[in-house]
Amino acid sequence: GLPGLSLAWGPWEQTGTGGMTGTLSDAELERLASSGVPPLAVEQGLALFDAALSTEDAALVPVRLDLPALRGQGEVPPLLRSLIRGRSRRAAVAGSATATGLRDRLAVLDRVERREVLVDLVRGQVALVLGHADATAVHPTRAFRDLGFDSLTSVELRNRLNGVTGLRLPATMVFDYPTVEVLVDFILDELLGTEVEAEVVQRGTAAVADDPIVIVGMACRYPGGVASPEDLWRLVTEGTDAVSAFPVNRGWDVENLYHPDPDHVGTSYTRSGGFLHEAGEFDPGFFG
């Protein structure tokens, strides 16, 4: 057959309601440009198309990049590091100083005051990203998705918070910590960590001592040979594969249990799964 050419286009400028960016609002187009990927003019796109046809490469990415804007987004993606020089040591030191300054400011406050400061800070940045006049439009318990966040605004908020906190927050921050209050808890832990934990433990000790209900032990059984909370933690942190062959102590006819036809009655069309191999050790009498 004939050789193929795959072009992963960046956004094009469009007129009317059609095309790649035709349904985007002016604010969304402005946000796209400020993120470092402004739309291609039609003339630029056609010129890049002609240039692509003259190469022998099978896959190309015709896109317009605003390098200064991309540099201002924070950490440079590995794919673009040959085009964009990363942050200088001075900038890295400045980020560290920002985190230290905020950490010192929070350290002298009590727990309630710390949260108030960070809630105000995060709400203010959310309001700026979404174009609100002030932070009162941002409810701290409302989900970011319901506030109007998408993938672009999520990255913009992450970059703004990186700048004001000096932290390196994840790109999935808005989805992992879906409200202002939940995100504040995460940022507070990143900034103060063990100090917050120690305070919580110290304040909670007296209440626990008077509680008639206590946890004296924990147990669990999961596929992958998990027989304790420590085993479960190890499986999760190490990414262990918990899939195994059929257990041989269930009384199953293992030899005839498999059949390649998924519609075959009474059989399995796979030879493996997530199984508890010691299910017979469960003692139901202990639970009444």
N, C-alpha and C positions, 0 to 999 in steps of 0.2 A: 504494500500500500504506500500511499504518499506520506511523507513526514508531516507531523503535526506541530503546531505552535500554540502553547497555552499562555494567555495574557491575563494576569490577575490585576485588573485595572483599579487604580485609585479613583476617588470621586471626580465626576465631571461637572462643570457648570451647566445648568439646564435652564431653559425658558419654559414657561407654562407649568403644567402639573405632571408631565411625563418624565421619563428618564431616571437616572440613578439618584439624583438629588432633588427631583421635582416636587416631592412631597415633604421636603424638610422646610421648617420655618426659618425665618431670618436669624433667630437666636440660635437655632441648631447649626446653621451654616457658619455663623460667627464662632461658635464653640468648636466646630470642626477645624476651622482655620487656626484658631488660637492653640489647638492641640498639636499643631505642626504639620497638618495634612490638608492644605487648602485645595479646593477643587481645581481641576485642570480646565483651562480655556479650551474651546473646541479646536482652535488652531494648534495648541500644544498637544492635544490628544491625537490629532491626525498626524502631526509630525512624529510623535512617538510610535504610532502604528507603522508608518513608513520605515522608521528606523528599525523596528522589531523585525520586519519582513526581510531586512538586509542581513540579519545575523543568522548563525547556525544553532543558536541556543533553542532548546525545546520549551523552556518556561521562563517567562520574564515578568517583572512587576513594574508596569508603567505608572508612575505616581509622582506627584509634585510634593516636595518636602521643604518645609520651612525649618532649616537647621537651627537657627537661634531659638525658635519656639520649642522645638523638640528638646534642645539642650536644657531649656528651662523647666521641662516636665519632671526632672529628677533623674533617677537612674536610667541610663541609656540602655535600650534592649540590645542583646548581643548581636542581632542582625545588623544594627546600625552603627556599631562601635567603630567601624573603619571609616565612617563618614563624619561622625560627631565625636569630638573630643570630650571625654567625661569631665566630671567636676574636678576642679583643681583642688590641691591639698588645702588651700585657703578656704575654699567653699565648704569642704568637708569639716574643717575645724570650726567654721561658722555654724554649721548645722549642729555640731556637738555642743557648742556654746549655747545655742538656742535651747537645746534639751536641758542642759545644766541649769540655765536661768529659770526655766519654767519649773524644773524639779525643785530648785531651791525655794521658789515662790510658794509651791504647794506644800513643801515640807513643814513650814511654820504654821500651816492652817490645820484645823481639825477636819475630821472626815467629811462632815456636812459641807463645810466651806470649800474643801477641795472639789467636791462634786459640783457645787454651784459654779465655781470658776471654770471648770472644764465644760460643763453644760453650756454656759454662756459662750465660751470660745467656739465650740463645735456648732452650736446653733447659728452663730454669726457667720461662720464659713459656709454653712449650708445655705443660708439666705443669700450670700454673695453668688454662689454657684447657680442658684435657681432664679436669681434676678429679683428677689424680694427687697422691699424698701428697708425692712429691719427684721431682726430675729424673732419678733413676736409671731410672725407667720409660720414659724417652724415649731410644731408641737413635739416635745422630746420623746413621747411614747408612740408617735405615729411612724409606721414603717417607711423607710426611704423610698421604697417602690411606690407607695401611695402618695408620697410627696412629689413624685414626678421624676425620680432618678432613672437614668438609663446607663448603658455602659460608658458613654462618653462623659456624662456628668459625674459618674462614680469615680472615674480616673481623675477628673479635675478636682473633686473634693479630696481624694487621697493626696494629690500633689500639694494642695493648699495646706492640708493638715501636716504633711511632712515639713512644709516650710515653717509653720508656726510652732511646731513641737520639737523639731529636730530629729524626729523618729523616721524610720523607714517602714511605713505601714504597707500592708499587702494590697495589691491591685484589687483583690476580691473583698476588701474591707467592708463595703456597703452591704454585700450579700452575706458575709460571715457574721456581721454585727449589725442587724437590720434596723435598729432605731438609734436615735441620739443617745439615749440613756445606756443602752447596751454597749455602744461604741465608746462612750465615756468610761465605762468600767474597764474596757480593754486598754484604752490609752492610759488610764490611771495606773493599771497594773504594769504596763510597759515602762512608765516613767518612774514609779516608786517601788514596784515589785514587792520585795520582802518586807519593806517598811509597812506597807498597807496590810500584808498578811499578818505580821507580828501584832499590829494594833488590833486587828479583828480577833485574833486568838486571845490576846490579853483581855479584851473587853468581854469576850464570850465565855470565859472560864467559869465565872461565878454562876451564870445562868445554867450552864451544863451541870454543875455540881448539884443543883437543886432539882434537876429533871428526873422524875421517877423512871423514865424510859431511857435505856442506854443501848448502844450497839456493842455487842460482845464478840461479834465475829461476822465474817462475810464469806460466802461461797458461791461458786458458779460453775456450770459445765457448758462448754461450747465446742463446736467442731474445731479440729486442729489440735486436739489434746489439751484443751484449756480446762484446768481443774481448780483454778484459784484466781482471785483478782490479779495476782502478780503475773500469772500465765496470760491472762487476757491483755494486760497492759503490754507485755512483751510481744504478743502477737500483733497488736495494733501498731506499736512503734517500729517494729522490724518489718512490717508488711508481709508477714508469713502467709503462705498459701494454705488455707484451711480445708481445701478440697481433697478428698481421699476416695479410695475404692469402697465398694460395698462392705459394711461390717459383716463379720462371719459369725457373730454371736447373737443374732436376732432370730434365728430359726428360718431364715430365708433360703430358698433354693438359688444360691448365688450363681451357679453355673447356667441356669435357665432363665434368670431374671432379665438378662439383657436381650433386646431384640431391636434391630436397626430401624424397624418401621414404627414411627411415632404413634400410628393409629392402631397398633396391635394391642389387644386388650390384655391387661394383667401383667404387662412387662414395662421395662424402662428402656428408652432408646439412648441412654447415656450410661456409661459404666462407673461414673463417679458423682460425688456430691458432697454437701456439708453434713457429715454424720457424727453422732455421738456413739463412739465405739464401746462405751461402758454404761450404756443406758440401764442395764440390769442391776447396777449397783445402787440405783435410787431407792431410798427407803421411805415408802409412803406412810408407814406407821408413825414415823416421827412427827408427821403433820396431822395426825388424828384421822 
